[in-house]
Amino acid sequence: MFLRPESLEHNNHTIHPDLRLTSNHASLTVDISIFEEHIQTKRYTLVKNSKEENKFINELIETIREMNTENICNENVLDQIVQEFASTMERL
């Protein structure tokens, strides 16, 4: 098992040599923290085939086209893109 040094799980493990039994492998327990996060949700209703619906769809398509998703190299970049998209959705 390999853990990245920068991860929260690094150094949060326990090796149990007393549980080895007949093999030469020791059991390993890894504690992984999971944080609860509140996500605010809202609902809006648009009338089907209305001018407002068409405008929303066109702006949404344009927003998605403008998103730069070519180089999502880490979690921070992904989080930034998701936040920008959420802000744009809120504005729309």
PLY file of the C-alpha trace (Angstrom):
ply
format ascii 1.0
element vertex 92
property float x
property float y
property float z
element edge 91
property int vertex1
property int vertex2
end_header
0.00 0.00 0.00
1.35 3.42 -0.95
0.18 6.74 0.52
1.15 10.14 -0.86
3.21 12.10 1.70
0.99 15.17 1.29
-2.25 13.26 1.94
-4.12 13.50 5.22
-3.92 9.72 5.56
-0.11 9.74 5.63
1.21 8.67 9.06
-2.31 7.77 10.22
-1.76 4.03 10.07
-1.12 1.19 12.47
0.82 -1.99 11.80
-0.36 -5.08 13.70
2.55 -7.57 13.82
0.72 -9.58 16.51
-2.01 -10.46 13.97
0.51 -12.07 11.61
-0.56 -15.71 12.21
1.25 -18.12 9.89
2.26 -15.71 7.14
5.11 -13.22 7.23
2.73 -10.33 6.41
1.47 -7.95 9.09
-2.02 -6.43 9.00
-2.24 -2.72 8.37
-5.01 -0.34 9.46
-5.30 3.09 7.81
-7.45 5.83 9.34
-9.02 8.02 6.63
-10.81 11.17 7.76
-14.03 12.05 5.96
-15.25 15.57 6.56
-18.90 16.51 6.42
-19.61 19.42 4.11
-22.81 21.41 3.77
-23.85 22.01 0.18
-26.48 24.67 -0.32
-29.10 23.76 -2.89
-31.66 25.91 -4.66
-34.36 25.14 -7.19
-35.70 27.37 -9.89
-38.52 26.69 -12.31
-38.65 27.79 -15.93
-41.74 27.56 -18.08
-41.22 25.06 -20.89
-40.59 26.66 -24.31
-40.54 30.16 -22.83
-38.13 32.95 -23.76
-36.55 32.60 -20.31
-35.92 28.89 -20.86
-34.34 29.49 -24.26
-32.15 32.28 -22.91
-31.04 30.11 -19.98
-30.19 27.16 -22.23
-28.23 29.34 -24.67
-26.26 31.00 -21.85
-25.59 27.62 -20.24
-24.28 26.17 -23.51
-22.03 29.19 -23.99
-20.72 28.94 -20.41
-19.86 25.27 -20.82
-18.11 25.96 -24.12
-15.97 28.65 -22.48
-14.84 26.41 -19.61
-11.19 25.39 -19.88
-11.14 21.69 -18.98
-8.09 20.70 -21.02
-5.59 20.69 -18.17
-7.15 19.51 -14.91
-3.89 18.41 -13.32
-4.90 18.32 -9.66
-7.76 18.57 -7.21
-7.32 22.33 -6.67
-7.74 23.09 -10.39
-10.84 20.88 -10.53
-12.27 22.59 -7.44
-11.67 26.02 -9.00
-13.45 25.00 -12.23
-16.40 23.58 -10.28
-16.64 26.77 -8.18
-16.56 28.96 -11.29
-19.27 26.83 -12.88
-21.41 27.01 -9.71
-21.02 30.81 -9.60
-22.01 31.07 -13.26
-25.05 28.84 -12.68
-26.08 31.04 -9.76
-25.75 34.13 -11.96
-27.76 32.53 -14.79
0 1
1 2
2 3
3 4
4 5
5 6
6 7
7 8
8 9
9 10
10 11
11 12
12 13
13 14
14 15
15 16
16 17
17 18
18 19
19 20
20 21
21 22
22 23
23 24
24 25
25 26
26 27
27 28
28 29
29 30
30 31
31 32
32 33
33 34
34 35
35 36
36 37
37 38
38 39
39 40
40 41
41 42
42 43
43 44
44 45
45 46
46 47
47 48
48 49
49 50
50 51
51 52
52 53
53 54
54 55
55 56
56 57
57 58
58 59
59 60
60 61
61 62
62 63
63 64
64 65
65 66
66 67
67 68
68 69
69 70
70 71
71 72
72 73
73 74
74 75
75 76
76 77
77 78
78 79
79 80
80 81
81 82
82 83
83 84
84 85
85 86
86 87
87 88
88 89
89 90
90 91
